[in-house]
């Protein structure tokens, strides 16, 4: 299904977290930024130039956000369309998130991560943060649609600031003890050397 949607284009995955309560209402999905008409025009131009689409993935359990006018470049990727988020992460060239923890899993792919924190003050007042947000996010923290579009243009064009690549590697090692995989081999080695009673 995803390959049919992408049709050979690169995927920019936009996966914001929920706001408000967990009920399936427009209010609970307001974290999906409503691009202005001018921003949508600029975004479409950048996506077309770089053979890409932006896929909007509402928070888990949510259906497509009715406040977004989907088209050929801005596509709907709710669980009704693609059930497994890992399929989306694996097939994404860039991840746009905000305060969601989805970027922690994405670190393992060593691909660009963008924080689109257009409502950071209200989110911080409502829910707060577990970590110092600006210190832990391994990518640019953007506040406006125009900033986001400019950064996407750079990333899709192959340019990423060195400091973000370095920070991504640093933060990955904080959250992932074994970023290169090999869990099955480690378990097998433990079973061979110590026996199953140590598990």
KEKE-3310 file (N, C-alpha, C; in steps of 0.2 Angstrom, whole numbers, plus 5000, padded with zeros to 4 digits):
npx = (5004:5009:5020:5013:5007:5018:5024:5038:5043:5051:5048:5043:5040:5028:5025:5016:5013:4999:4987:4979:4965:4963:4952:4944:4944:4943:4949:4958:4967:4974:4988:4993:5000:4991:4994:4996:4988:4998:5010:5007:5008:5022:5027:5023:5030:5043:5043:5040:5051:5061:5056:5047:5036:5025:5020:5006:5005:4994:4993:4994:4980:4972:4962:4962:4966:4953:4955:4965:4969:4971:4982:4991:5004:5003:5000:4989:4992:4987:4983:4972:4976:4990:4995:5006:5018:5031:5034:5032:5043:5054:5054:5055:5063:5066:5061:5049:5044:5038:5035:5034:5039:5043:5054:5065:5066:5068:5081:5089:5090:5098:5095:5089:5081:5068:5062:5046:5041:5029:5020:5026:5026:5013:5011:5021:5016:5005:5008:5022:5039:5050:5063:5076:5071:5077:5090:5091:5084:5089:5091:5086:5076:5061:5049:5040:5030:5037:5050:5051:5049:5060:5071:5067:5069:5083:5087:5081:5088:5100:5108:5114:5117:5133:5133:5121:5121:5131:5126:5115:5121:5127:5115:5109:5117:5114:5101:5101:5108:5114:5116:5118:5112:5110:5104:5099:5110:5117:5109:5109:5122:5123:5114:5122:5133:5130:5118:5100:5094:5099:5092)
npy = (4994:5006:5008:5010:5022:5031:5029:5029:5040:5050:5049:5060:5060:5065:5066:5071:5072:5069:5082:5089:5078:5060:5057:5055:5067:5083:5093:5085:5082:5093:5096:5093:5103:5116:5121:5136:5143:5149:5143:5130:5130:5133:5122:5111:5114:5112:5099:5093:5097:5089:5076:5070:5067:5072:5064:5063:5057:5055:5054:5038:5028:5038:5044:5050:5067:5079:5092:5094:5097:5085:5079:5076:5078:5080:5068:5056:5046:5039:5026:5019:5019:5014:5002:4999:5008:5007:5003:5014:5022:5015:5017:5031:5046:5058:5063:5072:5078:5082:5083:5070:5054:5046:5049:5043:5030:5031:5036:5025:5023:5033:5045:5061:5071:5082:5094:5100:5112:5121:5125:5126:5133:5133:5119:5115:5121:5114:5100:5098:5093:5078:5078:5090:5099:5106:5103:5089:5085:5079:5087:5102:5114:5120:5133:5139:5137:5141:5141:5127:5122:5128:5121:5108:5108:5110:5098:5088:5091:5086:5092:5094:5101:5099:5098:5093:5080:5075:5077:5069:5056:5056:5057:5046:5036:5038:5034:5021:5006:4996:5000:4995:4983:4965:4958:4945:4937:4940:4935:4922:4919:4921:4911:4900:4901:4903:4898:4895:4898:4910:4920)
npz = (5000:5004:4995:4984:4986:4987:4975:4970:4975:4988:5005:5017:5033:5044:5060:5072:5090:5101:5107:5120:5125:5124:5116:5100:5092:5083:5090:5098:5089:5085:5085:5073:5061:5053:5038:5029:5014:5006:5012:5009:4995:4993:5000:4992:4980:4984:4988:4975:4968:4974:4972:4981:4995:5008:5022:5033:5049:5061:5079:5088:5086:5081:5068:5050:5049:5048:5046:5037:5020:5010:4996:4981:4985:4999:5009:5017:5031:5041:5054:5048:5035:5034:5045:5053:5061:5060:5047:5041:5046:5042:5029:5027:5022:5029:5046:5053:5068:5084:5100:5102:5106:5095:5088:5094:5091:5078:5077:5076:5062:5058:5051:5045:5057:5062:5072:5074:5082:5084:5093:5106:5118:5123:5124:5133:5144:5146:5146:5149:5149:5149:5147:5145:5133:5122:5123:5120:5108:5093:5081:5070:5079:5075:5072:5063:5049:5037:5041:5042:5029:5022:5028:5025:5011:5011:5017:5009:4998:5000:5010:5026:5042:5050:5064:5068:5063:5071:5084:5083:5083:5095:5104:5100:5106:5119:5121:5115:5119:5111:5096:5084:5082:5083:5093:5094:5093:5104:5114:5111:5114:5127:5132:5128:5135:5149:5152:5152:5164:5168:5162)
capx = (5000:5014:5024:5008:5006:5024:5026:5045:5045:5054:5044:5045:5035:5026:5021:5016:5010:4992:4986:4972:4964:4964:4946:4945:4940:4947:4953:4964:4972:4976:4995:4995:5000:4987:4998:4992:4988:5005:5014:5006:5011:5029:5029:5022:5035:5049:5042:5040:5058:5065:5053:5045:5029:5025:5014:5004:5003:4992:4995:4991:4973:4968:4960:4964:4964:4949:4957:4970:4967:4976:4982:4996:5010:5002:4996:4986:4995:4984:4983:4967:4979:4996:4994:5012:5022:5038:5035:5033:5049:5059:5053:5056:5070:5066:5056:5046:5040:5037:5036:5033:5045:5044:5061:5070:5066:5071:5088:5093:5091:5103:5092:5088:5076:5067:5057:5042:5038:5025:5016:5030:5025:5007:5012:5025:5012:4999:5010:5029:5044:5054:5070:5077:5069:5082:5097:5090:5082:5095:5090:5084:5069:5058:5043:5035:5030:5042:5057:5051:5049:5067:5075:5066:5072:5090:5088:5080:5093:5107:5112:5112:5122:5137:5132:5115:5123:5135:5121:5111:5125:5128:5109:5107:5120:5111:5095:5101:5115:5116:5112:5120:5108:5114:5101:5098:5116:5119:5104:5111:5128:5121:5111:5127:5139:5127:5112:5094:5092:5102:5088)
capy = (5000:5012:5009:5013:5029:5034:5029:5030:5047:5049:5050:5064:5058:5070:5062:5074:5069:5072:5087:5088:5072:5055:5056:5055:5074:5088:5096:5081:5081:5100:5096:5093:5110:5118:5125:5141:5142:5150:5138:5123:5131:5132:5115:5107:5116:5109:5092:5091:5098:5084:5070:5068:5068:5073:5059:5065:5052:5057:5050:5032:5028:5043:5043:5055:5073:5082:5099:5095:5095:5080:5080:5071:5079:5079:5062:5054:5040:5037:5019:5017:5018:5010:5001:4998:5014:5005:5003:5021:5025:5012:5020:5038:5050:5063:5062:5078:5076:5088:5081:5063:5050:5042:5050:5039:5024:5033:5037:5019:5023:5038:5049:5068:5072:5089:5095:5106:5114:5127:5127:5123:5136:5130:5112:5115:5123:5109:5093:5098:5088:5074:5080:5097:5098:5109:5099:5082:5084:5079:5091:5108:5115:5125:5136:5142:5133:5143:5138:5120:5121:5129:5115:5102:5110:5108:5090:5084:5092:5083:5096:5094:5104:5094:5098:5089:5073:5073:5077:5063:5050:5057:5056:5039:5032:5039:5030:5014:5003:4992:5003:4991:4977:4959:4956:4938:4934:4941:4931:4915:4918:4920:4904:4895:4902:4903:4893:4899:4900:4917:4925)
capz = (5000:5005:4989:4979:4988:4986:4967:4968:4978:4995:5010:5023:5038:5049:5065:5079:5096:5102:5111:5124:5128:5119:5112:5093:5090:5079:5096:5100:5084:5083:5084:5065:5059:5047:5033:5026:5007:5004:5014:5005:4988:4994:5002:4986:4976:4987:4987:4968:4966:4976:4971:4988:4997:5015:5024:5039:5053:5067:5085:5088:5087:5078:5061:5046:5052:5043:5045:5032:5013:5007:4989:4979:4989:5006:5009:5024:5033:5048:5055:5043:5029:5035:5052:5056:5061:5059:5040:5039:5048:5038:5022:5027:5021:5035:5051:5056:5074:5089:5107:5102:5107:5089:5085:5098:5087:5071:5078:5074:5055:5056:5045:5048:5062:5062:5077:5072:5088:5082:5099:5111:5124:5126:5125:5139:5150:5147:5148:5151:5146:5154:5146:5143:5126:5117:5123:5119:5101:5088:5075:5071:5082:5070:5075:5058:5042:5032:5043:5041:5022:5020:5031:5021:5005:5012:5019:5003:4993:5003:5014:5033:5046:5053:5071:5069:5062:5077:5090:5082:5085:5103:5107:5099:5111:5126:5121:5113:5121:5105:5090:5078:5082:5085:5100:5094:5094:5111:5118:5110:5117:5135:5133:5127:5140:5156:5152:5152:5171:5170:5159)
cpx = (5004:5017:5019:5007:5012:5026:5033:5047:5047:5048:5047:5039:5034:5022:5021:5012:5003:4993:4979:4971:4965:4957:4947:4941:4945:4952:4959:4969:4975:4984:4997:4994:4996:4991:4994:4992:4995:5010:5013:5009:5018:5031:5028:5028:5042:5049:5043:5047:5062:5062:5051:5038:5030:5019:5013:5002:5001:4994:4991:4984:4969:4967:4963:4961:4960:4951:4963:4967:4972:4976:4988:5002:5009:4997:4994:4989:4993:4984:4977:4971:4985:4996:5000:5016:5029:5039:5036:5040:5055:5059:5054:5063:5071:5060:5055:5042:5040:5040:5035:5039:5047:5051:5066:5071:5070:5078:5092:5094:5096:5101:5090:5081:5075:5061:5053:5038:5034:5021:5019:5028:5018:5007:5016:5021:5007:5002:5017:5033:5048:5061:5071:5077:5075:5089:5096:5088:5088:5093:5087:5077:5066:5051:5038:5035:5035:5049:5057:5052:5057:5071:5073:5069:5080:5091:5087:5085:5100:5111:5110:5118:5126:5135:5126:5117:5127:5131:5117:5114:5126:5121:5107:5110:5118:5105:5095:5108:5118:5113:5114:5116:5112:5111:5101:5104:5119:5115:5107:5118:5127:5118:5117:5132:5136:5121:5106:5091:5095:5097:5083)
cpy = (5006:5014:5012:5020:5033:5035:5031:5037:5045:5052:5055:5063:5063:5067:5066:5070:5072:5078:5086:5081:5066:5053:5058:5061:5078:5091:5092:5080:5088:5101:5095:5100:5111:5123:5130:5140:5143:5145:5131:5124:5130:5125:5110:5108:5112:5102:5089:5092:5092:5077:5067:5070:5069:5069:5061:5059:5054:5052:5044:5032:5033:5042:5049:5062:5077:5089:5100:5093:5091:5081:5075:5072:5078:5074:5060:5047:5038:5029:5016:5015:5013:5009:5001:5005:5013:5004:5010:5024:5022:5015:5028:5041:5055:5062:5069:5076:5083:5085:5074:5060:5045:5043:5046:5033:5025:5035:5031:5019:5029:5043:5056:5068:5079:5089:5101:5108:5121:5130:5125:5127:5133:5122:5111:5116:5117:5102:5093:5093:5084:5076:5087:5097:5101:5106:5092:5081:5084:5081:5098:5109:5121:5127:5138:5137:5135:5141:5130:5118:5122:5123:5109:5102:5108:5101:5086:5085:5089:5087:5096:5096:5098:5093:5093:5081:5071:5072:5070:5056:5050:5055:5048:5034:5033:5034:5022:5011:4999:4995:4999:4984:4971:4956:4948:4934:4934:4936:4924:4914:4917:4913:4899:4895:4901:4899:4898:4901:4908:4922:4928)
cpz = (5000:4998:4983:4980:4986:4978:4966:4971:4985:4999:5016:5028:5043:5054:5072:5084:5097:5107:5115:5126:5122:5115:5104:5091:5086:5085:5098:5095:5081:5083:5077:5063:5053:5043:5030:5018:5004:5006:5010:4998:4989:4995:4996:4981:4978:4986:4980:4966:4968:4976:4977:4990:5005:5017:5031:5043:5060:5073:5085:5090:5084:5070:5057:5049:5047:5042:5040:5025:5010:4999:4987:4982:4996:5007:5017:5025:5040:5048:5050:5037:5029:5043:5056:5055:5059:5051:5038:5040:5044:5031:5021:5026:5027:5039:5053:5062:5078:5096:5108:5103:5101:5087:5088:5094:5080:5071:5075:5066:5053:5050:5049:5052:5063:5068:5075:5078:5088:5088:5105:5118:5127:5128:5132:5145:5151:5149:5150:5147:5151:5153:5145:5135:5121:5117:5120:5111:5097:5081:5076:5075:5078:5073:5070:5052:5037:5034:5041:5033:5020:5023:5027:5014:5005:5013:5012:4997:4995:5007:5022:5037:5050:5060:5072:5068:5068:5083:5089:5084:5093:5106:5106:5104:5118:5126:5119:5114:5115:5099:5084:5077:5085:5092:5100:5095:5101:5116:5117:5114:5125:5136:5132:5133:5148:5157:5153:5159:5172:5166:5163)
residu = (UNK:UNK:UNK:UNK:UNK:UNK:UNK:UNK:UNK:UNK:UNK:UNK:UNK:UNK:UNK:UNK:UNK:UNK:UNK:UNK:UNK:UNK:UNK:UNK:UNK:UNK:UNK:UNK:UNK:UNK:UNK:UNK:UNK:UNK:UNK:UNK:UNK:UNK:UNK:UNK:UNK:UNK:UNK:UNK:UNK:UNK:UNK:UNK:UNK:UNK:UNK:UNK:UNK:UNK:UNK:UNK:UNK:UNK:UNK:UNK:UNK:UNK:UNK:UNK:UNK:UNK:UNK:UNK:UNK:UNK:UNK:UNK:UNK:UNK:UNK:UNK:UNK:UNK:UNK:UNK:UNK:UNK:UNK:UNK:UNK:UNK:UNK:UNK:UNK:UNK:UNK:UNK:UNK:UNK:UNK:UNK:UNK:UNK:UNK:UNK:UNK:UNK:UNK:UNK:UNK:UNK:UNK:UNK:UNK:UNK:UNK:UNK:UNK:UNK:UNK:UNK:UNK:UNK:UNK:UNK:UNK:UNK:UNK:UNK:UNK:UNK:UNK:UNK:UNK:UNK:UNK:UNK:UNK:UNK:UNK:UNK:UNK:UNK:UNK:UNK:UNK:UNK:UNK:UNK:UNK:UNK:UNK:UNK:UNK:UNK:UNK:UNK:UNK:UNK:UNK:UNK:UNK:UNK:UNK:UNK:UNK:UNK:UNK:UNK:UNK:UNK:UNK:UNK:UNK:UNK:UNK:UNK:UNK:UNK:UNK:UNK:UNK:UNK:UNK:UNK:UNK:UNK:UNK:UNK:UNK:UNK:UNK:UNK:UNK:UNK:UNK:UNK:UNK:UNK:UNK:UNK:UNK:UNK:UNK)
# end
